[in-house]
Amino acid sequence: MFLKKVFLTLLGNLIKMTEKIPGSFYQKNYPKYLKMRGIDICTELRGGGQEYIAPSAYFDGANYSMIHIGGRYYK
């Protein structure tokens, strides 16, 4: 579990470094990275639109599964 957390943190930092590079690498891969962390990202957001999550956005790491991004969410 500890190694997975370290790996995902390093991966996130690498992806964030690509934000200033022209192209869509950051835009395509940062949502995938957040999904690997356990954040629920609506399929409407991931549907090829103009999704963008700033690298400066902060997500509390206590429980990523409680975070939902995009779309309508009813419980």
Secondary structure, 3 states (H helix, E strand, C coil): CHHHHHHHHHHHHHHHHHHHCCCCHHHHHHHHHHHHHCCEECCCCCCCCCCCCCCCCCCCCCCHHHCEECCCCCC
